[in-house]
Amino acid sequence: MCSRKRRKLYTAQIARPTERPLPGSNGWHETSSQRYNDRFRRNGKMKSHNLYFGVIGLLIGFIAGFLYANHYNRANAPPSTMQLPPGHPPIGASESEIAQLVQRAEERPQDFDAQVTAATALYRAGRLEQALKYFERANAIRPDDYNTLVQLGNVHFDLGDHYLQHQDTAQSNAHFQEAGRWYERALAQKPDDANVRTDYGLTFYKRQPRELERAIAEYQRVLATNPKHPQALHNLIVALTEKGELGEAEALLKRLEEVAPGAHILDTLRQEIANRRNRRGA
């Protein structure tokens, strides 16, 4: 499970609630490393967190890296928390344990739980392409299972981050587009899932060239119903700063300061806005 990081003009980290973590070396990546971390929290499942500690953990842990030049993501929010089936291995399953789970999934191709368990173990081990195979099988068995739809979006999102870090724009764009399609299917069921919608917005932000207006629209939609959502606030500030809407970015920064007082990322955001303003006046 590749964590994430994005590239941009603004290499700040973009927060990804869906877990995936924030932008990376080229931009704000959500988590970038978190992709490999634990993306199961990412979309939609960070719902109940202690706002202060959860936000600090997310913004600092996932967003901690904002480099200004290219950019990323997906706020680091833990990947969507999908309910793992009985028998799910502990995080950090050994290779032999993973092999057993994969064998079980192969022996029981119509067993939904076996497919999800194998996919989850592979995802947590960072073996994204293999995880994709078993999540797709699970989706074929239960096409409307919400958590599987979200996880398919998460895997493609992380693959997009992976290829973005390796400067393979064609592959990264293809995976971000595919992630967006899976998130759309999930959002058709739960349109108010703030974490999934934030990650959905990130798929537009991370594409090359960036689709800022689409990303901004999704972040704003999240904040319309969840005005204190930390990743959406952070990502919207990043996008607006990059777009040059500095007054609006500053207003949102004040709101983020109330949500996550003391978060280190606040100074970075503040400085980036100041740098943009200075360059504009120069």
C-alpha positions as CSV (number, residue, x, y, z in Angstrom):
1,M,0.0,0.0,0.0
2,C,1.8,2.8,-1.3
3,S,1.3,5.8,0.8
4,R,1.1,9.0,-0.9
5,K,2.8,12.2,-1.9
6,R,2.0,14.5,-4.7
7,R,3.9,16.8,-6.8
8,K,3.1,20.3,-7.5
9,L,4.1,23.8,-7.8
10,Y,3.5,23.8,-4.3
11,T,4.8,20.9,-2.8
12,A,2.9,20.9,0.3
13,Q,1.2,17.9,1.6
14,I,-2.2,17.4,0.9
15,A,-4.3,15.7,3.3
16,R,-6.0,12.7,2.5
17,P,-8.7,11.5,4.7
18,T,-9.1,8.5,3.1
19,E,-5.8,7.7,4.5
20,R,-3.7,8.2,2.3
21,P,-1.5,10.8,3.8
22,L,-0.6,14.3,2.0
23,P,1.4,15.5,-0.9
24,G,4.9,14.5,-1.3
25,S,8.1,15.8,-2.7
26,N,6.5,17.6,-5.6
27,G,3.6,18.9,-3.9
28,W,1.5,18.5,-1.0
29,H,0.9,14.9,-0.6
30,E,-1.4,13.6,1.7
31,T,0.5,11.0,3.1
32,S,2.5,9.6,0.8
33,S,4.1,7.4,3.1
34,Q,1.0,6.6,4.6
35,R,-0.1,4.9,1.5
36,Y,2.1,2.2,2.6
37,N,1.0,3.0,6.1
38,D,-2.6,2.3,6.6
39,R,-4.8,3.4,4.0
40,F,-7.8,1.7,5.5
41,R,-8.6,4.7,7.4
42,R,-8.3,6.9,4.6
43,N,-11.6,7.5,3.1
44,G,-14.4,7.8,5.1
45,K,-13.3,6.2,8.1
46,M,-11.6,8.7,10.1
47,K,-15.0,9.9,11.0
48,S,-14.8,9.9,14.6
49,H,-11.6,11.1,16.0
50,N,-10.6,13.2,18.8
51,L,-10.5,16.4,16.7
52,Y,-7.4,17.7,18.3
53,F,-5.3,14.6,18.6
54,G,-6.7,13.1,15.4
55,V,-6.1,16.2,13.4
56,I,-2.6,16.7,14.8
57,G,-1.8,13.1,14.1
58,L,-3.2,13.4,10.6
59,L,-1.9,16.8,9.6
60,I,1.5,16.3,11.1
61,G,1.8,12.6,10.5
62,F,0.3,12.6,7.1
63,I,0.8,16.1,6.0
64,A,4.1,16.8,7.5
65,G,5.9,17.3,4.4
66,F,4.9,20.1,2.2
67,L,7.6,20.9,-0.2
68,Y,7.0,23.7,-2.4
69,A,7.4,22.9,-6.0
70,N,5.3,20.2,-7.0
71,H,2.8,18.7,-4.8
72,Y,0.7,16.1,-3.4
73,N,-1.9,14.9,-1.7
74,R,-3.9,13.3,-0.3
75,A,-4.1,14.5,3.1
76,N,-3.0,11.9,5.2
77,A,-6.0,10.5,6.6
78,P,-6.1,7.0,7.5
79,P,-7.5,4.9,4.7
80,S,-11.1,4.2,5.0
81,T,-11.8,1.9,7.8
82,M,-13.3,-1.0,6.3
83,Q,-14.6,-3.7,8.5
84,L,-12.2,-6.5,8.2
85,P,-13.7,-10.0,8.0
86,P,-13.1,-12.7,10.7
87,G,-9.7,-14.1,10.4
88,H,-8.1,-10.9,9.2
89,P,-4.3,-11.1,10.0
90,P,-2.7,-8.6,12.3
91,I,-1.0,-5.6,10.7
92,G,2.4,-6.6,9.6
93,A,1.5,-10.2,8.6
94,S,4.5,-12.3,7.8
95,E,5.2,-13.4,4.2
96,S,4.2,-17.0,5.1
97,E,0.9,-15.7,6.6
98,I,0.2,-13.6,3.5
99,A,1.0,-16.6,1.3
100,Q,-1.6,-18.7,3.3
101,L,-4.2,-16.1,2.9
102,V,-3.6,-15.8,-0.8
103,Q,-3.7,-19.5,-1.2
104,R,-7.0,-19.6,0.7
105,A,-8.4,-16.9,-1.6
106,E,-7.3,-18.9,-4.7
107,E,-8.9,-22.0,-3.3
108,R,-12.2,-20.2,-2.6
109,P,-12.7,-17.8,-5.5
110,Q,-16.3,-17.2,-4.6
111,D,-15.6,-16.5,-0.9
112,F,-16.0,-12.8,-0.4
113,D,-14.2,-12.7,3.0
114,A,-11.3,-14.7,1.7
115,Q,-10.8,-12.3,-1.2
116,V,-11.0,-9.2,1.1
117,T,-8.7,-10.8,3.7
118,A,-6.0,-11.6,1.2
119,A,-6.4,-8.1,-0.5
120,T,-6.1,-6.4,2.9
121,A,-3.0,-8.3,3.9
122,L,-1.3,-7.5,0.5
123,Y,-2.4,-3.9,0.7
124,R,-0.9,-3.5,4.2
125,A,2.3,-5.1,2.9
126,G,2.5,-2.5,0.1
127,R,1.9,-5.0,-2.6
128,L,-0.7,-2.9,-4.4
129,E,-1.0,-4.6,-7.8
130,Q,-1.6,-7.9,-6.1
131,A,-4.1,-6.4,-3.6
132,L,-6.0,-4.9,-6.5
133,K,-6.6,-8.4,-8.0
134,Y,-8.3,-9.6,-4.8
135,F,-10.3,-6.5,-4.2
136,E,-11.5,-6.7,-7.8
137,R,-12.6,-10.3,-7.1
138,A,-14.4,-9.2,-4.0
139,N,-16.2,-6.5,-6.0
140,A,-17.2,-9.1,-8.6
141,I,-18.9,-11.1,-5.8
142,R,-20.5,-8.2,-4.1
143,P,-20.6,-5.3,-6.6
144,D,-22.4,-2.9,-4.2
145,D,-20.2,-3.5,-1.1
146,Y,-19.3,0.0,0.0
147,N,-16.0,-0.7,1.7
148,T,-14.7,-2.7,-1.3
149,L,-15.6,0.2,-3.6
150,V,-13.6,2.6,-1.4
151,Q,-10.7,0.3,-1.1
152,L,-10.5,-0.1,-4.8
153,G,-10.3,3.7,-5.0
154,N,-7.6,3.7,-2.4
155,V,-5.5,1.2,-4.1
156,H,-5.6,3.0,-7.4
157,F,-5.0,6.3,-5.6
158,D,-1.8,4.8,-4.0
159,L,-0.7,3.4,-7.3
160,G,-1.2,6.9,-8.8
161,D,1.0,8.3,-6.1
162,H,3.6,5.6,-6.7
163,Y,3.9,6.4,-10.4
164,L,3.7,10.1,-9.7
165,Q,6.8,9.8,-7.5
166,H,8.5,8.0,-10.3
167,Q,7.5,10.7,-12.8
168,D,5.4,8.4,-14.9
169,T,2.6,10.9,-15.7
170,A,0.6,8.6,-18.0
171,Q,0.4,5.8,-15.4
172,S,-0.2,8.1,-12.5
173,N,-3.0,10.0,-14.3
174,A,-4.6,6.7,-15.3
175,H,-4.7,5.4,-11.7
176,F,-6.0,8.7,-10.3
177,Q,-8.8,8.7,-12.9
178,E,-9.6,5.1,-12.0
179,A,-9.5,5.9,-8.3
180,G,-12.0,8.7,-9.0
181,R,-14.3,6.3,-10.8
182,W,-14.4,4.0,-7.8
183,Y,-14.9,6.8,-5.4
184,E,-17.8,8.1,-7.5
185,R,-19.5,4.7,-7.2
186,A,-19.0,4.8,-3.4
187,L,-20.3,8.4,-3.2
188,A,-23.3,7.4,-5.2
189,Q,-24.2,5.3,-2.1
190,K,-23.0,7.7,0.6
191,P,-22.7,11.2,-0.9
192,D,-22.0,12.7,2.5
193,D,-18.9,10.6,3.3
194,A,-16.5,13.5,3.9
195,N,-13.3,11.4,3.8
196,V,-14.1,9.7,0.6
197,R,-15.2,12.9,-1.1
198,T,-12.0,14.6,0.1
199,D,-9.9,11.9,-1.5
200,Y,-12.1,12.1,-4.6
201,G,-11.1,15.8,-4.8
202,L,-7.5,14.9,-4.4
203,T,-7.6,12.7,-7.5
204,F,-8.2,15.9,-9.5
205,Y,-5.5,17.8,-7.7
206,K,-2.9,15.1,-8.2
207,R,-3.5,14.7,-12.0
208,Q,-1.0,16.3,-14.3
209,P,-1.9,18.9,-15.2
210,R,-3.8,19.6,-12.0
211,E,-7.6,20.1,-12.2
212,L,-7.7,22.7,-9.5
213,E,-11.3,23.8,-10.1
214,R,-12.7,20.3,-9.8
215,A,-10.6,19.6,-6.7
216,I,-11.7,22.9,-5.1
217,A,-15.4,22.2,-5.8
218,E,-15.2,18.8,-4.0
219,Y,-13.4,20.3,-1.0
220,Q,-16.0,23.0,-0.7
221,R,-18.7,20.5,-0.9
222,V,-17.2,18.6,2.0
223,L,-16.9,21.8,4.1
224,A,-20.5,22.8,3.3
225,T,-21.7,20.0,5.5
226,N,-18.6,19.4,7.6
227,P,-16.9,22.8,8.1
228,K,-14.2,21.5,10.5
229,H,-13.0,18.6,8.4
230,P,-9.2,19.0,8.7
231,Q,-8.1,17.4,5.5
232,A,-10.6,19.2,3.4
233,L,-9.6,22.5,5.0
234,H,-6.0,21.9,4.5
235,N,-6.3,20.7,0.9
236,L,-8.6,23.7,0.0
237,I,-6.0,26.1,1.5
238,V,-3.3,24.5,-0.6
239,A,-5.4,24.6,-3.8
240,L,-6.5,28.2,-3.3
241,T,-3.0,29.3,-2.5
242,E,-1.8,27.7,-5.7
243,K,-4.6,29.3,-7.6
244,G,-3.7,32.7,-6.1
245,E,-6.8,33.2,-4.0
246,L,-4.8,34.3,-1.0
247,G,-7.5,36.1,0.9
248,E,-9.8,33.1,0.9
249,A,-6.9,30.8,1.8
250,E,-6.0,33.0,4.8
251,A,-9.6,33.0,6.0
252,L,-9.7,29.2,5.9
253,L,-6.3,29.0,7.6
254,K,-7.8,30.8,10.6
255,R,-10.5,28.1,10.7
256,L,-7.9,25.4,10.5
257,E,-6.0,27.0,13.4
258,E,-9.1,26.6,15.5
259,V,-9.6,23.0,14.5
260,A,-5.9,22.0,15.0
261,P,-4.2,24.6,17.2
262,G,-0.5,24.1,17.4
263,A,-0.2,21.9,14.4
264,H,3.2,22.4,12.7
265,I,1.7,22.5,9.3
266,L,0.0,25.8,10.1
267,D,3.3,27.7,10.0
268,T,4.1,26.1,6.6
269,L,0.8,27.1,5.2
270,R,1.1,30.6,6.6
271,Q,4.6,31.0,5.1
272,E,3.5,29.7,1.7
273,I,0.7,32.3,1.6
274,A,3.2,35.0,2.5
275,N,5.7,33.9,-0.1
276,R,3.0,33.9,-2.8
277,R,1.9,37.4,-1.7
278,N,5.5,38.7,-1.8
279,R,6.1,37.2,-5.2
280,R,2.9,38.8,-6.5
281,G,4.0,42.2,-5.2
282,A,7.5,41.9,-6.5
